[in-house]
């Protein structure tokens, strides 16, 4: 940030490592203050201030809700001993010269800071401010923001433990019972990092007369607290969906995955601002409220170091070996698939339900009746103990 006045030509802050994207607890924040003047300028002192704070502010009717917490406060007066001074003891800066002043300080230890954040009604920010004090003139300031990301390890026992739940709901139509829907879901752990896949194991049952659609989404919940009041905002970050489930049927998800997008880690230790995540698994029911199950998630910065990839690789190799051994036995081929046979329908196809969350989607439908032709004949080999084989014709 550069401040331009009549006497100050350049006034800016640069960090020692410009490529550093974020700092963590215990890191050293160091840099240089660059000053250039367009005419002779007297300086009484120069200060460097490190600031970190969380702030929440929003309007609730006519009341203005505001709250603030300080996490970092550092101040240092830079020594200007190597600069010439006038009779009054002020440092004299002259045009044509480039003045650089070094600074550095350490951030507080782990547990005392909160990761940087910027939301609709609040933020957590950190910055370095330089102040030039001039005799008989207003002080000059410039700021330089920096990001803080607190390490959050997802390999703790609590975050590695599985979580799940079950929900069910009775459905009515004009106050008449219309069956019920239910879901049960489970994930193998609660802690994840950006880019990881969440594998969902779930079962959805539908005994009502409507077509329902199972879905899952990652939800971000932003909570702001100020003046004893609370404001909550929820955002849907990513989503997946399953197949339509008609009346009397069920659907099972075995390891259905949803990827964690690029998001900020969870903020759980700030008293006025929280960022929490959840995996929302739900069933869209036309003409009725959704059946919702939420499983808590914690988004961290230190990735999972388990052996899932190795286990999957071993399972894949075992499956490939089993497949090869099955082929080597010389067993007869399986009968053709029904999808390769032309079929006849007694009634026209009825389009499936639109799964948009709208009230104008159809509630009831009659599923068409399918009648497939029998599969063509194929041969099976009946092996006898004496080594002779007979070919049996199957119709």
C-alpha positions in Angstrom: 0.0 0.0 0.0 1.5 3.3 -1.0 0.6 6.7 0.5 1.1 9.8 -1.7 1.3 13.3 -0.1 3.1 16.5 -0.9 6.3 15.4 0.8 6.1 11.6 0.8 6.7 9.9 -2.5 6.7 6.3 -1.5 5.6 4.7 1.7 5.0 0.9 1.6 5.5 -2.4 3.4 7.0 -5.5 1.8 7.4 -8.9 3.5 10.7 -10.8 3.5 9.1 -13.8 1.7 6.6 -12.6 -0.8 5.8 -16.1 -1.9 4.6 -17.2 1.5 0.8 -17.5 1.2 0.0 -17.8 4.9 1.5 -17.8 8.4 0.8 -20.0 11.4 1.2 -19.8 15.1 4.8 -19.3 16.1 5.9 -18.1 12.7 8.0 -14.9 12.3 6.5 -12.0 10.3 9.4 -10.0 9.0 9.7 -7.4 6.3 10.9 -3.9 5.2 9.4 -0.5 5.3 10.3 1.6 2.2 10.2 5.4 2.3 11.0 7.9 -0.4 10.3 11.7 -0.1 9.9 14.4 -2.8 11.3 17.1 -0.5 13.1 17.4 2.8 11.0 15.9 5.5 11.5 15.7 9.3 10.5 12.6 11.1 10.1 12.3 14.9 9.6 8.5 15.1 8.5 5.5 13.1 6.4 2.7 14.6 5.4 -0.8 13.4 2.2 -2.3 14.7 1.0 -5.9 14.2 -2.8 -6.3 14.5 -5.1 -9.4 14.5 -8.8 -9.2 15.3 -12.2 -10.8 14.7 -15.1 -8.5 14.1 -18.8 -9.1 13.7 -21.2 -6.3 12.6 -24.8 -6.4 11.3 -28.1 -4.6 11.6 -31.0 -6.2 13.5 -33.9 -3.9 12.9 -32.9 -0.4 14.1 -30.2 -1.9 16.4 -26.6 -2.1 15.2 -25.0 -5.3 16.5 -21.3 -5.2 16.8 -18.6 -7.3 18.6 -14.8 -7.5 18.3 -12.1 -9.8 19.7 -8.4 -9.0 19.6 -5.9 -11.9 18.8 -2.7 -10.0 18.0 -1.3 -6.7 19.3 2.4 -5.9 18.7 4.1 -2.5 18.6 7.7 -1.6 18.0 9.4 1.8 17.6 12.1 1.5 15.0 15.5 2.9 15.7 16.6 5.7 13.3 20.1 6.1 14.7 21.8 5.7 11.3 20.0 8.8 9.9 21.1 12.4 10.3 19.2 14.6 12.8 18.7 18.3 13.0 19.1 20.6 16.0 15.7 19.5 17.4 16.6 15.8 17.2 14.3 15.0 14.3 15.5 12.6 11.6 15.8 14.4 8.2 14.8 12.5 5.1 16.0 14.0 1.8 14.7 13.5 -1.8 16.6 11.2 -4.1 17.4 8.8 -1.3 15.8 5.4 -0.6 15.2 4.6 3.1 14.6 1.0 4.2 13.7 0.0 7.8 13.6 -3.6 8.9 11.0 -5.1 11.2 10.1 -8.5 12.6 8.0 -10.2 15.3 6.7 -13.6 16.1 3.1 -14.7 16.2 1.6 -16.1 19.4 1.8 -19.9 20.0 -0.7 -22.5 19.0 -4.2 -22.1 20.4 -4.1 -18.3 20.6 -5.0 -17.4 17.0 -7.9 -18.0 14.6 -7.5 -18.6 10.9 -8.2 -15.7 8.6 -11.8 -15.4 7.4 -14.0 -13.1 5.5 -17.8 -13.5 5.5 -21.0 -11.5 4.9 -21.3 -10.2 8.5 -17.8 -10.6 9.9 -14.2 -11.3 9.4 -10.9 -12.3 11.0 -8.0 -10.3 9.6 -4.3 -9.7 10.3 -2.1 -6.9 9.1 1.1 -4.9 9.7 0.8 -1.1 10.0 3.6 1.4 9.7 3.2 4.9 11.2 5.5 7.9 10.5 5.2 10.6 13.1 6.1 14.1 11.9 6.4 17.3 14.0 3.4 19.7 13.6 1.9 17.5 10.9 -0.5 14.6 10.9 0.9 11.1 11.1 1.1 9.0 8.0 0.1 5.3 7.9 0.2 2.3 5.5 -1.0 -1.3 5.9 -0.1 -4.7 4.6 -2.5 -7.6 5.3 -1.3 -11.2 5.7 -3.2 -14.5 6.0 -3.1 -16.8 9.0 -4.0 -20.5 8.8 -4.1 -22.4 12.0 -3.1 -26.1 11.7 -6.0 -28.4 12.2 -5.1 -32.1 12.2 -7.9 -34.5 11.1 -6.0 -37.6 12.4 -7.2 -37.2 16.0 -9.2 -40.1 17.4 -12.3 -38.0 17.6 -12.2 -37.0 13.9 -11.2 -40.5 12.8 -14.3 -42.1 14.4 -17.2 -43.0 12.2 -20.5 -41.1 12.4 -24.0 -41.9 11.2 -27.7 -41.8 11.9 -31.2 -42.8 11.0 -34.3 -40.7 10.1 -37.8 -41.6 9.1 -41.0 -39.6 8.3 -44.6 -40.4 7.9 -46.1 -38.9 4.7 -49.7 -37.8 4.5 -51.9 -36.5 1.6 -54.9 -34.3 2.6 -54.5 -35.6 6.2 -54.7 -39.2 5.0 -51.7 -41.5 5.8 -49.7 -42.2 2.7 -46.9 -44.5 4.0 -43.5 -43.3 5.1 -39.9 -42.8 4.0 -36.7 -43.5 5.9 -33.0 -43.2 5.5 -30.0 -44.4 7.4 -26.4 -43.3 6.5 -22.9 -43.6 7.8 -19.4 -42.2 6.9 -16.2 -43.7 8.1 -14.8 -40.5 9.7 -15.6 -36.8 10.5 -12.4 -35.1 9.6 -11.5 -34.3 6.0 -9.4 -31.8 4.0 -9.8 -30.0 0.8 -9.9 -32.3 -2.3 -10.6 -35.5 -0.3 -13.6 -37.8 -1.1 -16.3 -38.5 1.4 -17.6 -42.0 0.9 -21.3 -42.4 1.9 -22.9 -45.7 2.8 -26.7 -45.2 3.0 -30.0 -46.9 2.5 -33.2 -45.2 1.4 -36.7 -46.8 1.7 -39.9 -45.5 0.2 -43.3 -47.0 1.2 -45.4 -43.9 0.2 -47.1 -43.5 -3.2 -44.8 -40.8 -4.4 -41.5 -40.9 -6.2 -38.6 -39.7 -4.0 -35.1 -38.8 -4.9 -32.1 -39.3 -2.5 -29.5 -36.5 -2.4 -26.4 -35.5 -0.4 -24.6 -32.1 -0.1 -21.8 -30.5 1.8 -23.2 -27.5 3.8 -21.3 -24.6 5.3 -22.8 -23.0 8.4 -21.7 -19.4 9.3 -22.6 -18.2 12.8 -22.2 -14.6 13.9 -22.8 -13.5 17.5 -23.0 -9.9 18.7 -24.8 -8.0 21.5 -26.4 -11.3 22.6 -27.9 -11.9 19.2 -27.1 -14.7 16.7 -27.3 -14.7 12.9 -26.8 -17.9 11.0 -26.2 -18.3 7.2 -26.0 -21.7 5.4 -24.4 -22.3 2.0 -24.6 -25.5 -0.2 -21.1 -26.1 -1.5 -21.3 -29.4 -3.5 -23.9 -32.0 -4.1 -24.6 -35.5 -5.5 -27.9 -37.4 -6.2 -29.1 -40.9 -6.6 -31.8 -42.6 -8.6 -35.5 -42.1 -8.3 -37.2 -44.4 -5.9 -40.7 -45.5 -6.7 -43.3 -46.7 -4.2 -42.4 -49.9 -2.4 -38.7 -49.8 -3.4 -35.4 -48.8 -1.8 -32.0 -47.6 -2.9 -28.6 -48.4 -1.4 -25.4 -46.3 -1.7 -22.2 -48.3 -1.1 -19.3 -45.8 -1.0 -21.0 -43.1 -3.1 -18.5 -40.3 -3.0 -18.7 -36.5 -2.8 -15.5 -34.4 -3.0 -14.7 -31.7 -0.6 -14.3 -28.4 -2.6 -11.7 -25.7 -2.1 -12.9 -24.2 1.2 -11.5 -22.6 4.3 -10.9 -24.8 7.3 -13.4 -25.0 10.2 -13.3 -22.2 12.7 -14.4 -23.6 16.1 -12.5 -21.6 18.7 -13.8 -18.0 18.1 -16.5 -16.9 20.5 -18.2 -14.5 18.1 -17.7 -16.2 14.8 -17.9 -19.9 13.8 -17.6 -21.8 10.5 -18.9 -25.3 10.7 -19.5 -27.9 8.0 -21.9 -30.8 7.7 -22.8 -33.6 5.3 -26.5 -33.3 4.6 -28.2 -36.5 3.4 -31.8 -36.0 2.5 -34.8 -37.3 0.4 -36.7 -35.0 -1.9 -40.5 -35.8 -1.4 -42.9 -34.0 -3.8 -45.6 -32.1 -1.9 -43.9 -32.5 1.4 -40.9 -31.3 3.4 -37.6 -33.1 2.9 -36.4 -35.8 5.2 -33.0 -34.6 6.3 -30.1 -36.2 8.2 -27.0 -34.1 8.9 -23.7 -35.6 9.9 -21.1 -33.2 11.3 -17.8 -32.6 9.4 -14.6 -30.9 10.4 -12.5 -29.5 7.6 -8.8 -29.4 8.5 -5.4 -28.5 7.1 -3.4 -31.7 7.8 -4.7 -34.5 5.5 -5.7 -38.0 6.6 -2.7 -40.3 6.7 -4.5 -43.6 6.8 -4.2 -46.6 4.4 -7.3 -46.3 2.4 -5.5 -46.0 -0.9 -3.4 -49.1 -0.1 -6.4 -51.1 0.8 -8.3 -50.1 -2.3 -5.2 -51.0 -4.4 -5.0 -54.5 -2.8 -8.7 -55.1 -3.2 -8.4 -54.1 -6.9 -5.5 -56.6 -7.4 -7.5 -59.3 -5.6 -10.5 -58.7 -7.8 -8.4 -58.8 -10.9 -6.8 -62.1 -9.9 -10.2 -63.6 -9.1 -11.4 -62.6 -12.5 -8.4 -64.1 -14.3 -8.8 -67.4 -12.4 -12.5 -67.5 -13.3 -11.7 -67.1 -17.0 -9.0 -69.8 -16.8 -11.5 -72.4 -15.6 -13.0 -72.5 -19.1 -16.6 -72.2 -17.7 -19.4 -71.5 -20.2 -20.4 -68.0 -20.9 -23.4 -66.5 -19.1 -26.7 -66.0 -20.9 -27.2 -62.7 -22.9 -28.3 -59.6 -21.1 -31.9 -58.6 -21.3 -30.8 -55.2 -22.6 -29.7 -56.9 -25.8 -33.2 -58.2 -26.5 -35.9 -56.2 -28.1 -38.8 -55.7 -25.7 -42.5 -55.0 -26.0 -44.3 -52.6 -23.8 -48.1 -52.9 -23.1 -48.3 -49.2 -22.1 -46.3 -46.1 -23.1 -43.5 -44.9 -20.8 -44.4 -42.4 -18.1 -41.7 -39.8 -17.6 -40.0 -39.9 -14.2 -40.6 -37.2 -11.6 -38.8 -33.9 -11.9 -36.7 -33.7 -8.8 -36.7 -30.0 -8.6 -37.6 -28.6 -5.2 -40.9 -27.2 -6.4 -44.5 -27.7 -5.4 -45.8 -28.1 -9.0 -44.1 -31.5 -9.6 -46.4 -34.5 -9.8 -47.1 -36.3 -6.6 -48.5 -39.6 -7.9 -47.7 -41.8 -10.9 -48.5 -45.2 -12.2 -45.4 -47.2 -13.1 -45.6 -48.8 -16.6 -45.7 -52.6 -16.8 -42.8 -54.1 -18.7 -43.0 -57.5 -20.4 -39.7 -58.9 -21.8 -39.4 -61.8 -24.1 -37.6 -64.8 -22.7 -33.9 -65.0 -23.3 -32.6 -67.1 -26.2 -31.5 -70.6 -25.7 -27.9 -71.2 -24.6 -25.8 -74.2 -23.7 -24.4 -75.4 -20.4 -21.7 -78.0 -19.9 -22.6 -80.7 -17.4 -19.3 -82.1 -16.2 -19.4 -85.7 -14.9 -16.9 -87.3 -12.5 -15.5 -89.7 -15.2 -14.3 -86.7 -17.3 -17.0 -87.0 -20.0 -19.1 -83.9 -20.6 -22.6 -83.7 -21.9 -24.1 -80.6 -23.6 -27.6 -79.8 -22.3 -29.9 -77.7 -24.3 -31.7 -75.1 -22.2 -34.8 -73.3 -23.4 
